[in-house]
């Protein structure tokens, strides 16, 4: 006799629930797999308009390659040689490096080894001036000079404008102190005022180098003191000067012969500041040319340097740079001769006599002028402002 067991309704319900659970688990696993396969795909950054969606073709599996980010274009472009380019030699000028730039046409009219690395010395300060002019909001704001700024400069025998410890000076006076007497005290003060330290200010200078597109220039300080990693070229300095002269503040300061600072407790009558360039020239020595602005420079390694900006009688603008000259007078006379090429306004030497120099390339007699076979020598003392 067979005994039939009665089905247990509880077991049936358990089996149904198990099957439903398995099915739900399977659905969840499939959903997770689909989600994971979509996670690595890039998201669309822009939504198409409805009209664009209606006209857009169906996307294919191949995605367009991502373009690499592009750098902003440089503000300056390197000049090209003029058709009548003059190649200068040691028979023409004493400076080992030189360039004459036609600003409007961005062409080089004359040159001597213009792209070799040079140490710019205080020509550096035209960049210092430009960066400061672009970041100072109020030229009437003031800065108080400190012992920590002045003492090291005295010890290093660096050129100074003459501000003293505890003296409160306007930023405008500091700017003139940078450009005219080439004061390292004013340079350091401006750097600290704007950035807290000279090192941080130099970062702004090198950012400006990159912005302008100067490929052969790098700064390590704001004054132009020698450092093997502080360098430029005659071409780059000429390009930089073209940008500097676009700034109204820089153009006015670099074109000033003398300036008296605001009276202070330390200097009740102010300080008379004088341009190191205009103390060596009037600016009208070259017929048809007016030298409107400029900055000198000197270190043992850099030699005597000069960057200047000139205008001819037709209103055209030119920039001359000389570097590694044996004396400051040679740098000045080289500049006159170079500008003279524009309108035949100053004799160009053809057989320049050499200068006796020391191991650094500086003249043994720093007051030396020059003589050449065309008898165009100019007595140095006749150019000094009296």
C-alpha positions as CSV (number, residue, x, y, z in Angstrom):
1,X,0.0,0.0,0.0
2,X,1.4,3.3,-1.1
3,X,1.2,6.2,1.1
4,X,1.0,9.6,-0.6
5,X,2.3,12.5,1.2
6,X,0.4,15.6,1.1
7,X,2.2,18.5,-0.5
8,X,3.4,21.2,1.8
9,X,2.2,24.6,0.6
10,X,5.1,26.3,2.6
11,X,7.7,24.5,0.4
12,X,6.1,25.6,-2.8
13,X,6.1,29.3,-1.7
14,X,9.8,28.9,-0.7
15,X,10.7,27.6,-4.1
16,X,8.9,30.5,-5.9
17,X,10.6,33.1,-3.7
18,X,14.0,31.5,-4.4
19,X,13.5,31.6,-8.2
20,X,12.4,35.3,-8.0
21,X,15.5,36.1,-5.9
22,X,17.8,34.4,-8.4
23,X,16.1,36.3,-11.3
24,X,16.5,39.6,-9.6
25,X,20.1,38.9,-8.8
26,X,20.8,38.1,-12.4
27,X,19.2,41.3,-13.5
28,X,21.4,43.3,-11.0
29,X,24.6,41.6,-12.3
30,X,23.7,42.4,-15.9
31,X,23.0,46.0,-14.9
32,X,26.3,46.3,-13.1
33,X,28.2,44.9,-16.1
34,X,26.5,47.4,-18.5
35,X,27.3,50.2,-16.2
36,X,30.9,49.3,-15.9
37,X,31.4,49.1,-19.7
38,X,30.1,52.7,-20.0
39,X,32.2,54.3,-17.2
40,X,35.4,54.6,-19.2
41,X,33.8,56.6,-22.1
42,X,34.4,60.4,-22.2
43,X,31.5,62.6,-21.3
44,X,30.2,65.1,-23.9
45,X,31.1,68.6,-22.7
46,X,28.6,70.4,-24.9
47,X,25.0,69.6,-25.7
48,X,23.9,70.1,-29.3
49,X,20.9,72.2,-29.9
50,X,17.6,70.4,-31.0
51,X,18.2,71.8,-34.6
52,X,21.8,70.5,-34.6
53,X,20.6,67.1,-33.3
54,X,18.1,66.8,-36.1
55,X,20.9,67.4,-38.7
56,X,23.7,65.6,-36.9
57,X,24.8,62.3,-38.4
58,X,24.7,59.1,-36.3
59,X,27.9,58.9,-34.3
60,X,30.3,56.1,-35.3
61,X,32.3,54.0,-32.9
62,X,35.5,55.9,-33.9
63,X,36.0,59.0,-31.8
64,X,37.9,62.1,-33.0
65,X,41.4,62.5,-31.5
66,X,41.8,65.0,-28.7
67,X,43.8,68.0,-29.7
68,X,46.8,69.0,-27.5
69,X,46.4,72.4,-25.7
70,X,48.1,75.2,-27.6
71,X,50.2,78.0,-26.0
72,X,49.1,81.6,-26.5
73,X,51.0,83.3,-29.4
74,X,54.0,85.4,-28.4
75,X,53.5,89.2,-28.4
76,X,56.7,89.7,-30.3
77,X,58.1,88.1,-33.5
78,X,61.8,87.9,-34.3
79,X,63.0,90.5,-36.8
80,X,64.1,89.5,-40.3
81,X,67.3,90.8,-42.0
82,X,66.8,93.9,-44.2
83,X,67.7,93.6,-47.9
84,X,70.6,96.0,-47.3
85,X,71.8,94.5,-44.0
86,X,75.1,95.9,-42.9
87,X,77.5,93.4,-41.2
88,X,79.6,95.2,-38.7
89,X,83.1,94.2,-37.7
90,X,85.9,95.1,-35.3
91,X,87.0,97.7,-37.9
92,X,83.7,99.5,-37.4
93,X,82.7,99.2,-33.7
94,X,84.4,98.2,-30.5
95,X,81.4,96.4,-29.0
96,X,81.5,92.7,-29.7
97,X,77.8,92.5,-30.1
98,X,75.4,95.0,-31.7
99,X,72.1,95.3,-33.6
100,X,70.1,98.1,-35.2
101,X,66.4,97.4,-35.4
102,X,63.9,99.2,-37.6
103,X,60.9,99.0,-35.3
104,X,58.1,99.7,-37.8
105,X,59.3,97.1,-40.3
106,X,60.7,94.7,-37.7
107,X,63.9,94.3,-39.7
108,X,67.6,94.3,-38.7
109,X,69.5,97.0,-40.5
110,X,72.9,96.3,-39.0
111,X,74.4,93.7,-36.7
112,X,77.5,92.2,-35.2
113,X,77.1,88.8,-33.7
114,X,73.6,89.7,-32.4
115,X,72.4,86.3,-31.3
116,X,75.3,85.2,-29.2
117,X,74.6,85.0,-25.5
118,X,75.5,88.1,-23.5
119,X,75.2,89.2,-19.9
120,X,72.9,92.2,-20.0
121,X,74.1,93.9,-16.8
122,X,71.8,96.9,-16.0
123,X,70.0,96.7,-19.3
124,X,68.1,94.2,-17.3
125,X,66.4,97.1,-15.6
126,X,64.3,97.9,-18.6
127,X,62.5,94.6,-17.9
128,X,62.3,95.4,-14.2
129,X,60.8,98.8,-15.1
130,X,58.2,97.2,-17.5
131,X,57.1,94.6,-15.0
132,X,56.8,97.1,-12.2
133,X,54.9,99.6,-14.4
134,X,52.4,96.8,-15.3
135,X,51.8,95.8,-11.7
136,X,51.9,99.1,-9.7
137,X,48.3,100.4,-9.1
138,X,49.3,103.7,-7.4
139,X,52.6,105.4,-8.1
140,X,52.0,107.7,-5.1
141,X,52.1,104.8,-2.7
142,X,55.2,104.6,-0.6
143,X,57.8,102.1,0.6
144,X,60.2,102.5,3.6
145,X,63.8,101.5,2.9
146,X,65.4,99.1,5.3
147,X,68.9,98.2,6.6
148,X,68.5,94.7,5.0
149,X,68.1,96.3,1.6
150,X,70.9,98.9,1.7
151,X,73.7,97.2,3.7
152,X,74.4,94.3,1.2
153,X,74.4,96.8,-1.7
154,X,77.0,99.0,0.1
155,X,79.1,96.0,0.8
156,X,78.9,94.8,-2.9
157,X,79.6,98.4,-4.1
158,X,76.5,98.2,-6.2
159,X,75.2,101.3,-7.9
160,X,72.5,103.0,-5.8
161,X,70.1,105.9,-6.2
162,X,71.0,107.1,-2.7
163,X,68.0,106.3,-0.5
164,X,68.7,105.7,3.2
165,X,67.6,103.3,5.9
166,X,64.2,104.4,7.3
167,X,63.5,106.8,4.3
168,X,59.9,106.6,3.1
169,X,59.9,106.9,-0.7
170,X,57.1,107.1,-3.3
171,X,57.0,104.3,-5.9
172,X,57.3,106.9,-8.6
173,X,60.6,108.1,-7.1
174,X,61.8,104.4,-6.9
175,X,60.9,103.9,-10.6
176,X,63.1,106.9,-11.5
177,X,65.8,105.6,-9.1
178,X,65.8,102.3,-11.1
179,X,66.2,103.8,-14.5
180,X,68.3,107.0,-14.2
181,X,71.1,106.3,-11.8
182,X,70.6,102.5,-12.2
183,X,69.9,102.2,-8.4
184,X,69.9,98.6,-7.1
185,X,68.4,100.0,-3.9
186,X,65.3,101.2,-5.8
187,X,65.2,97.9,-7.8
188,X,65.2,95.8,-4.6
189,X,62.6,98.0,-2.9
190,X,60.2,97.8,-5.9
191,X,60.6,94.0,-6.0
192,X,59.8,93.6,-2.3
193,X,56.9,96.0,-2.4
194,X,55.2,94.1,-5.3
195,X,56.1,90.5,-4.5
196,X,57.6,90.3,-1.0
197,X,61.0,89.3,-2.3
198,X,63.3,89.7,-5.3
199,X,63.1,86.0,-6.1
200,X,59.3,86.2,-6.5
201,X,59.6,89.4,-8.6
202,X,62.1,87.6,-10.9
203,X,59.4,85.0,-11.5
204,X,57.2,87.8,-13.0
205,X,60.2,88.9,-15.1
206,X,60.6,85.5,-16.6
207,X,56.9,85.1,-17.1
208,X,57.0,88.3,-19.1
209,X,60.0,86.9,-21.1
210,X,57.8,83.9,-22.1
211,X,54.8,86.1,-22.8
212,X,56.9,88.3,-25.2
213,X,58.4,85.3,-26.9
214,X,62.0,86.0,-26.1
215,X,63.6,82.6,-26.6
216,X,67.2,83.5,-25.6
217,X,66.6,85.4,-22.4
218,X,66.5,84.4,-18.7
219,X,66.8,86.4,-15.5
220,X,67.9,85.5,-12.0
221,X,67.8,89.0,-10.5
222,X,66.2,92.3,-11.0
223,X,69.3,94.5,-11.2
224,X,71.5,92.8,-13.7
225,X,74.2,91.5,-11.4
226,X,76.3,88.8,-13.0
227,X,75.1,85.2,-12.9
228,X,75.8,82.6,-15.5
229,X,72.1,81.9,-15.8
230,X,71.2,85.6,-16.2
231,X,71.6,86.1,-19.9
232,X,70.1,87.5,-23.2
233,X,71.2,88.5,-26.7
234,X,71.5,91.8,-28.4
235,X,68.5,90.9,-30.6
236,X,66.3,89.9,-27.6
237,X,67.2,93.2,-25.8
238,X,66.2,95.2,-28.9
239,X,62.9,93.3,-29.0
240,X,62.3,93.9,-25.3
241,X,63.0,97.6,-25.7
242,X,60.4,97.8,-28.4
243,X,57.8,96.4,-25.9
244,X,59.1,98.6,-23.1
245,X,58.6,101.8,-25.2
246,X,55.0,100.9,-25.8
247,X,54.4,101.5,-22.1
248,X,53.8,105.2,-21.4
249,X,55.3,105.2,-17.9
250,X,58.5,103.4,-19.1
251,X,58.9,105.7,-22.1
252,X,58.6,108.8,-20.0
253,X,61.1,107.6,-17.4
254,X,63.7,106.3,-19.8
255,X,63.6,109.5,-21.8
256,X,64.3,111.7,-18.7
257,X,67.7,113.3,-18.2
258,X,67.3,114.6,-14.6
259,X,64.7,114.1,-11.9
260,X,64.5,115.3,-8.3
261,X,62.8,113.0,-5.8
262,X,60.2,114.1,-3.2
263,X,61.7,115.8,-0.1
264,X,62.0,113.5,2.9
265,X,63.4,113.8,6.4
266,X,66.6,112.2,5.2
267,X,66.8,114.4,2.0
268,X,65.0,117.7,2.7
269,X,65.7,118.9,-0.9
270,X,65.2,115.5,-2.5
271,X,67.8,113.6,-4.5
272,X,68.8,114.7,-7.9
273,X,68.8,111.6,-10.1
274,X,70.6,111.7,-13.5
275,X,70.4,109.4,-16.4
276,X,73.6,107.4,-16.9
277,X,73.0,107.6,-20.7
278,X,72.2,111.3,-21.0
279,X,75.2,112.1,-18.8
280,X,77.3,110.8,-21.7
281,X,75.3,112.3,-24.7
282,X,72.8,115.0,-25.7
283,X,70.9,112.7,-28.0
284,X,71.2,114.9,-31.1
285,X,74.8,114.0,-32.1
286,X,73.6,112.0,-35.1
287,X,72.2,114.1,-37.9
288,X,68.6,113.3,-38.6
289,X,68.2,111.2,-35.5
290,X,67.0,112.0,-32.0
291,X,68.0,109.4,-29.3
292,X,64.9,109.6,-27.1
293,X,65.5,107.0,-24.4
294,X,67.9,104.4,-23.2
295,X,69.7,102.4,-20.5
296,X,73.3,101.7,-19.9
297,X,74.9,98.7,-18.2
298,X,78.2,97.4,-17.0
299,X,79.7,94.5,-15.2
300,X,83.1,92.9,-15.7
301,X,81.6,90.0,-17.4
302,X,79.1,92.0,-19.5
303,X,81.4,94.8,-20.5
304,X,79.9,98.2,-21.3
305,X,76.4,97.9,-22.7
306,X,73.8,100.4,-24.1
307,X,70.3,100.0,-25.4
308,X,68.6,103.1,-26.8
309,X,65.5,104.1,-28.7
310,X,65.6,106.8,-31.5
311,X,63.3,108.7,-33.9
312,X,64.3,110.1,-37.3
313,X,62.9,113.2,-38.9
314,X,60.3,111.1,-40.7
315,X,58.9,109.8,-37.4
316,X,60.3,106.3,-37.9
317,X,61.6,104.5,-34.8
318,X,64.8,102.6,-34.3
319,X,66.6,100.7,-31.5
320,X,70.3,100.2,-31.2
321,X,71.9,97.7,-28.8
322,X,75.7,97.4,-28.1
323,X,77.2,94.9,-25.7
324,X,80.6,93.9,-24.4
325,X,82.2,97.2,-25.2
326,X,85.7,97.9,-23.7
327,X,84.7,101.4,-22.3
328,X,81.5,103.3,-21.8
329,X,82.6,105.9,-24.3
330,X,83.1,103.3,-27.0
331,X,79.6,102.0,-26.3
332,X,78.3,105.6,-26.9
333,X,80.4,106.2,-30.1
334,X,79.4,102.7,-31.4
335,X,75.8,103.7,-30.9
336,X,76.3,107.0,-32.8
337,X,78.0,105.2,-35.7
338,X,75.3,102.6,-35.9
339,X,72.5,105.2,-36.0
340,X,74.5,107.1,-38.6
341,X,73.8,104.2,-41.0
342,X,70.2,105.2,-41.3
343,X,70.6,108.6,-42.9
344,X,74.4,108.8,-43.2
345,X,74.3,111.1,-40.2
346,X,77.4,110.1,-38.4
347,X,80.7,108.7,-39.7
348,X,81.2,105.0,-39.5
349,X,84.8,104.0,-38.7
350,X,86.5,101.7,-41.2
351,X,89.8,101.0,-39.5
352,X,89.1,101.3,-35.8
353,X,92.1,101.2,-33.6
354,X,92.0,98.5,-30.9
355,X,91.7,99.2,-27.2
356,X,94.2,97.8,-24.7
357,X,92.1,95.6,-22.4
358,X,92.5,93.5,-19.3
359,X,91.6,89.9,-18.9
360,X,87.9,90.7,-18.7
361,X,87.9,92.7,-22.0
362,X,87.6,96.0,-20.2
363,X,89.9,98.9,-21.3
364,X,93.0,99.5,-19.2
365,X,92.2,103.2,-19.8
366,X,88.5,103.6,-19.2
367,X,88.5,107.2,-20.6
368,X,89.7,106.0,-24.0
369,X,87.8,107.4,-26.9
370,X,88.7,106.2,-30.4
371,X,90.6,107.2,-33.5
372,X,90.4,105.8,-37.0
373,X,91.7,106.5,-40.4
374,X,88.8,108.8,-41.2
375,X,89.7,111.2,-38.3
376,X,86.2,111.1,-36.9
377,X,87.2,110.9,-33.2
378,X,85.1,113.0,-30.8
379,X,86.7,114.2,-27.6
380,X,84.9,112.4,-24.8
381,X,84.6,115.4,-22.5
382,X,82.7,117.4,-25.1
383,X,79.7,115.2,-24.5
384,X,79.4,115.6,-20.8
385,X,76.5,117.6,-19.5
386,X,77.8,120.6,-17.5
